[in-house]
Amino acid sequence: MGSPIVPVSAPTTVVKWVLDTRSLWPEAKETKDLQTAASRALALLTPEEQQGVLRFYHVKDAKLALGSSLLKRLAISTYCGVGWDAARWTRDARTKPVFLLPDASEPLLFNVSHQAGLVVLLAVHGPPLGTAIGVDVVCPPERRSRDHAMIAADGWPQYVDIHADVFSPGEAARLKALPFIRLDRLLSYFYSLWCLREAYVKMTGDALLALWLRELDLRYFAPPGEVPPDDRGFEIWFREKRVDDVDMRLEWLLDEYMVCTAVRWGKAYEEPDEGIADMAKPFTHLKMDQVLADAEAAREMKR
């Protein structure tokens, strides 16, 4: 971080950030304690945003909300050439967060996900018209004890069936047919599919209860670094037709997290190879002290 404001006329740029909130403000044992422990960070938010953070019962959830709000504002301020106070996002008709300039143009697409203390942000600055993005992060170890107990009690097929309402019939069948014995390996495939689906659905702007959810069929998926038992490349199918215009990438973060990015480039994108290459770059790990310093500098710069 610490970079200057990027001109609005800059070429298409992919931004991938991650912020680990687990060790932040250890003195805050309850959410209300953040008003003192995280006063510097909260001061960068509007009263409404502060209330949104402090409404969480668990302090770990409040820290995630605070980190998410800061990253969204920082991305907007950094890449859209606006001051911190003007870097306010709103929601579109489908409740997806967006930032619009006075002429209604959208210079930066962004999407945020958080899980088990980690906040991840995916953004595309200068997106071609029609581009859509989504990101999701999962932490399989977070639910390991619960998952192991459920599988031990009911078996792997029943565990899959419990979640089958958000999978396609083909996906559920593939999960049940996995030829592995170790529960953690089975679960790594389960959470890979879950992460892939969440990122895709977030890219579309629809909720997980979208009517077409079971018509999306992700095939030949595997955890990052593994080859699926089918020994074939990952494929996306929707309503029995193959989808070839979406770039999806699944990777490990900090050993125990999986993150998936999904981008459908707009029709006007004349150099798709450049955009796809950008998607392969690693996530940048941010430190809260630098985030706050950059945010405060952006606020002062545009007063």
C-alpha positions as CSV (number, residue, x, y, z in Angstrom):
1,M,0.0,0.0,0.0
2,G,1.0,3.6,0.3
3,S,0.5,4.1,-3.4
4,P,-0.8,7.4,-4.8
5,I,-4.3,8.0,-6.1
6,V,-4.6,6.2,-9.5
7,P,-6.0,8.3,-12.4
8,V,-9.5,7.4,-13.5
9,S,-8.2,7.0,-17.1
10,A,-5.8,4.1,-16.1
11,P,-6.2,0.8,-18.0
12,T,-8.1,-2.1,-16.7
13,T,-6.6,-3.3,-13.5
14,V,-7.4,-6.2,-11.2
15,V,-7.1,-5.7,-7.5
16,K,-6.9,-8.6,-5.0
17,W,-6.6,-7.8,-1.3
18,V,-6.7,-9.8,1.9
19,L,-6.9,-8.5,5.5
20,D,-6.5,-10.8,8.5
21,T,-8.5,-9.4,11.4
22,R,-7.9,-12.2,13.9
23,S,-5.1,-10.6,15.8
24,L,-6.4,-7.0,15.6
25,W,-7.4,-5.2,18.8
26,P,-6.9,-8.1,21.2
27,E,-8.0,-6.0,24.1
28,A,-11.5,-5.8,22.7
29,K,-13.3,-8.7,24.5
30,E,-16.8,-7.5,23.5
31,T,-18.0,-5.6,20.5
32,K,-18.6,-2.4,22.6
33,D,-14.9,-2.4,23.4
34,L,-14.0,-1.6,19.8
35,Q,-15.3,1.9,20.4
36,T,-12.1,2.4,22.3
37,A,-9.7,-0.2,21.0
38,A,-10.5,0.5,17.3
39,S,-11.4,4.2,17.6
40,R,-8.9,5.2,14.9
41,A,-10.4,2.8,12.4
42,L,-14.0,3.6,13.4
43,A,-13.4,7.3,13.0
44,L,-12.9,6.8,9.3
45,L,-16.5,5.6,8.9
46,T,-19.8,7.5,8.9
47,P,-22.0,7.2,11.9
48,E,-24.2,4.8,10.0
49,E,-21.3,2.6,9.1
50,Q,-20.1,2.6,12.7
51,Q,-23.5,1.5,13.8
52,G,-23.4,-1.3,11.3
53,V,-20.2,-2.5,12.8
54,L,-21.2,-2.2,16.4
55,R,-24.5,-4.0,16.0
56,F,-22.8,-7.4,15.8
57,Y,-23.0,-9.5,19.0
58,H,-19.7,-11.2,18.5
59,V,-16.6,-9.0,18.4
60,K,-15.0,-11.3,15.7
61,D,-18.0,-10.5,13.4
62,A,-17.7,-6.8,14.2
63,K,-14.0,-6.8,13.3
64,L,-14.9,-8.4,9.9
65,A,-17.5,-5.8,9.2
66,L,-15.1,-3.0,10.1
67,G,-12.4,-4.5,7.9
68,S,-14.8,-4.9,5.0
69,S,-16.0,-1.3,5.2
70,L,-12.4,0.0,5.3
71,L,-11.3,-2.1,2.3
72,K,-14.3,-1.1,0.1
73,R,-13.7,2.6,0.8
74,L,-9.9,2.3,0.4
75,A,-10.4,0.6,-3.0
76,I,-12.8,3.3,-4.2
77,S,-10.7,6.2,-3.0
78,T,-7.4,4.7,-4.3
79,Y,-8.6,3.7,-7.8
80,C,-11.4,6.2,-8.6
81,G,-9.6,9.4,-7.8
82,V,-12.0,10.6,-5.1
83,G,-11.4,11.5,-1.5
84,W,-12.1,9.2,1.4
85,D,-15.3,10.9,2.4
86,A,-16.6,10.8,-1.2
87,A,-15.8,7.1,-1.5
88,R,-19.2,6.0,-0.5
89,W,-20.8,2.9,-2.0
90,T,-24.5,2.1,-2.4
91,R,-26.5,-0.9,-3.5
92,D,-28.0,-1.7,-6.8
93,A,-31.5,-3.1,-7.5
94,R,-30.2,-6.6,-6.4
95,T,-28.5,-5.2,-3.3
96,K,-25.0,-5.7,-4.7
97,P,-22.6,-2.9,-3.5
98,V,-21.6,-0.5,-6.2
99,F,-19.9,2.9,-6.6
100,L,-21.3,5.3,-9.1
101,L,-19.9,8.6,-10.3
102,P,-22.3,11.6,-10.8
103,D,-22.7,10.6,-14.5
104,A,-23.9,7.1,-13.3
105,S,-20.7,5.4,-14.7
106,E,-19.1,2.6,-12.6
107,P,-15.3,3.1,-12.7
108,L,-14.6,0.3,-10.2
109,L,-16.3,-3.1,-9.7
110,F,-15.7,-4.6,-6.3
111,N,-16.9,-7.6,-4.2
112,V,-16.0,-8.6,-0.7
113,S,-16.2,-11.8,1.3
114,H,-15.2,-12.7,4.8
115,Q,-14.9,-15.8,6.9
116,A,-13.2,-16.9,10.1
117,G,-11.4,-13.6,10.6
118,L,-10.3,-13.1,7.0
119,V,-11.6,-10.3,4.7
120,V,-10.9,-10.6,0.9
121,L,-11.6,-8.0,-1.7
122,L,-11.7,-8.5,-5.5
123,A,-12.0,-5.3,-7.7
124,V,-11.6,-4.4,-11.3
125,H,-10.8,-0.8,-12.1
126,G,-11.7,0.5,-15.6
127,P,-13.9,-2.5,-16.4
128,P,-15.3,-3.0,-19.9
129,L,-19.0,-2.5,-20.1
130,G,-20.8,-5.6,-19.0
131,T,-18.1,-7.0,-16.8
132,A,-19.2,-8.8,-13.6
133,I,-17.1,-10.1,-10.7
134,G,-17.6,-12.2,-7.6
135,V,-15.4,-13.5,-4.7
136,D,-15.8,-16.0,-1.9
137,V,-13.6,-17.3,0.9
138,V,-14.2,-20.4,3.0
139,C,-12.3,-21.9,5.9
140,P,-12.9,-25.7,6.1
141,P,-11.1,-26.1,9.5
142,E,-13.6,-23.7,11.1
143,R,-16.4,-26.3,11.0
144,R,-14.2,-29.4,11.0
145,S,-15.5,-30.8,14.4
146,R,-19.1,-30.3,13.4
147,D,-18.6,-31.8,10.0
148,H,-16.8,-34.8,11.3
149,A,-19.5,-35.4,13.8
150,M,-22.3,-35.2,11.2
151,I,-20.5,-37.6,8.8
152,A,-19.7,-40.0,11.6
153,A,-23.4,-40.1,12.6
154,D,-25.1,-40.2,9.2
155,G,-22.5,-41.0,6.6
156,W,-21.0,-39.0,3.7
157,P,-24.0,-39.4,1.3
158,Q,-26.4,-38.1,3.9
159,Y,-24.1,-35.2,4.6
160,V,-24.1,-34.3,0.9
161,D,-27.9,-34.6,0.8
162,I,-28.4,-32.2,3.6
163,H,-26.8,-29.5,1.4
164,A,-28.3,-30.8,-1.9
165,D,-30.8,-28.0,-2.3
166,V,-27.9,-25.6,-3.2
167,F,-26.1,-28.1,-5.5
168,S,-27.1,-29.4,-8.9
169,P,-28.0,-33.1,-9.1
170,G,-24.8,-33.8,-11.0
171,E,-22.7,-32.0,-8.4
172,A,-24.3,-33.9,-5.5
173,A,-23.7,-37.2,-7.4
174,R,-20.1,-36.4,-8.0
175,L,-19.5,-35.5,-4.3
176,K,-21.1,-38.8,-3.2
177,A,-18.9,-40.8,-5.7
178,L,-15.6,-39.4,-4.6
179,P,-13.2,-42.4,-4.1
180,F,-11.6,-41.1,-0.9
181,I,-11.7,-42.4,2.7
182,R,-10.2,-39.5,4.6
183,L,-12.9,-37.2,5.8
184,D,-10.8,-34.1,5.5
185,R,-10.1,-34.8,1.8
186,L,-13.8,-35.4,1.1
187,L,-14.6,-32.1,2.9
188,S,-11.9,-30.2,0.9
189,Y,-13.8,-31.2,-2.3
190,F,-17.1,-30.2,-0.7
191,Y,-15.8,-26.7,0.3
192,S,-14.1,-26.3,-3.0
193,L,-17.5,-26.7,-4.8
194,W,-19.2,-24.5,-2.2
195,C,-16.6,-21.7,-2.7
196,L,-16.8,-21.9,-6.5
197,R,-20.6,-21.8,-6.5
198,E,-20.7,-18.8,-4.1
199,A,-18.3,-16.8,-6.2
200,Y,-20.2,-17.5,-9.4
201,V,-23.6,-16.6,-7.8
202,K,-22.1,-13.4,-6.3
203,M,-20.8,-12.5,-9.8
204,T,-24.3,-12.7,-11.2
205,G,-25.6,-10.4,-8.4
206,D,-28.2,-13.0,-7.3
207,A,-28.6,-14.5,-3.9
208,L,-28.0,-18.2,-3.1
209,L,-31.7,-18.7,-3.3
210,A,-31.8,-17.8,-7.0
211,L,-34.4,-19.9,-8.8
212,W,-31.8,-21.1,-11.3
213,L,-29.3,-22.3,-8.6
214,R,-29.7,-26.0,-9.3
215,E,-29.4,-25.4,-13.1
216,L,-25.7,-24.3,-12.5
217,D,-23.5,-27.4,-12.8
218,L,-19.8,-27.2,-12.0
219,R,-17.9,-30.2,-13.2
220,Y,-14.4,-31.6,-12.6
221,F,-13.7,-29.4,-9.6
222,A,-10.9,-30.1,-7.1
223,P,-9.2,-28.3,-4.2
224,P,-6.4,-25.9,-5.3
225,G,-3.3,-27.9,-6.5
226,E,-5.2,-31.2,-7.0
227,V,-6.3,-33.0,-10.1
228,P,-10.0,-34.2,-9.8
229,P,-10.6,-38.0,-10.0
230,D,-12.2,-37.4,-13.5
231,D,-8.7,-36.2,-14.6
232,R,-10.3,-33.4,-16.6
233,G,-10.2,-29.7,-16.6
234,F,-12.7,-27.6,-14.7
235,E,-15.9,-26.8,-16.6
236,I,-19.0,-24.6,-16.0
237,W,-22.4,-25.7,-17.3
238,F,-25.6,-23.8,-17.1
239,R,-29.0,-25.2,-18.3
240,E,-27.1,-27.9,-20.1
241,K,-24.9,-25.5,-22.1
242,R,-21.2,-25.0,-21.4
243,V,-20.2,-21.5,-20.1
244,D,-16.9,-20.3,-21.6
245,D,-16.9,-16.6,-20.9
246,V,-16.2,-16.8,-17.1
247,D,-12.7,-16.9,-15.6
248,M,-12.8,-18.8,-12.2
249,R,-9.8,-19.3,-10.0
250,L,-9.6,-21.3,-6.7
251,E,-6.5,-20.9,-4.5
252,W,-5.3,-21.4,-1.0
253,L,-4.8,-18.5,1.4
254,L,-2.8,-18.9,4.7
255,D,-2.9,-22.7,4.3
256,E,-6.4,-23.2,5.7
257,Y,-8.6,-20.8,3.6
258,M,-9.8,-21.3,0.1
259,V,-10.7,-18.3,-2.0
260,C,-12.4,-18.2,-5.4
261,T,-12.5,-15.3,-7.8
262,A,-15.0,-15.2,-10.7
263,V,-15.0,-12.7,-13.6
264,R,-17.1,-12.4,-16.7
265,W,-15.4,-9.9,-18.9
266,G,-17.6,-7.5,-20.9
267,K,-18.1,-7.9,-24.6
268,A,-16.1,-4.8,-25.3
269,Y,-13.0,-6.2,-23.8
270,E,-10.6,-6.4,-26.7
271,E,-7.6,-7.9,-24.8
272,P,-9.0,-10.8,-22.8
273,D,-5.6,-12.4,-22.4
274,E,-4.3,-9.4,-20.5
275,G,-7.3,-9.5,-18.1
276,I,-7.0,-13.3,-17.5
277,A,-3.3,-12.9,-16.8
278,D,-4.1,-10.2,-14.2
279,M,-6.5,-12.6,-12.5
280,A,-3.6,-15.0,-11.8
281,K,-1.7,-12.6,-9.7
282,P,-1.6,-13.4,-6.0
283,F,-3.6,-11.6,-3.3
284,T,-1.8,-8.7,-1.6
285,H,-1.8,-9.1,2.2
286,L,-2.6,-5.8,3.8
287,K,-1.7,-4.6,7.3
288,M,-4.2,-2.6,9.3
289,D,-1.6,0.1,10.2
290,Q,-0.9,0.8,6.6
291,V,-4.6,0.7,5.7
292,L,-5.4,3.3,8.3
293,A,-2.4,5.5,7.2
294,D,-3.5,5.4,3.6
295,A,-7.1,6.1,4.5
296,E,-6.2,9.1,6.6
297,A,-3.9,10.4,3.9
298,A,-6.8,10.1,1.4
299,R,-9.1,11.9,3.7
300,E,-6.7,14.8,4.2
301,M,-5.8,15.0,0.5
302,K,-9.4,15.7,-0.7
303,R,-10.6,18.0,2.2
